[in-house]
């Protein structure tokens, strides 16, 4: 997961990561990133298996 610099970023990050972890999935937090950087990370880390990435 990543977030932007808006003041609601932490609240949304905590809510979404808690929901994802409660479903038994791991969360990787990448910090403050623009959307294209997050998409690039997912493309490289999922190695073509996009079922493991949510962007």
Residue pairs with C-beta under 8 A, 6 or more apart in sequence:
1 13
1 16
1 17
1 27
1 28
1 29
1 30
2 29
2 30
2 31
2 32
2 33
2 37
2 38
3 9
3 10
3 12
3 13
3 31
3 32
3 33
4 32
4 34
5 32
9 32
13 29
17 27
17 29
20 27
20 54
21 27
30 37
30 38
30 41
33 41
35 55
38 55
39 55
42 50
42 53
42 55
45 53
46 52
46 53
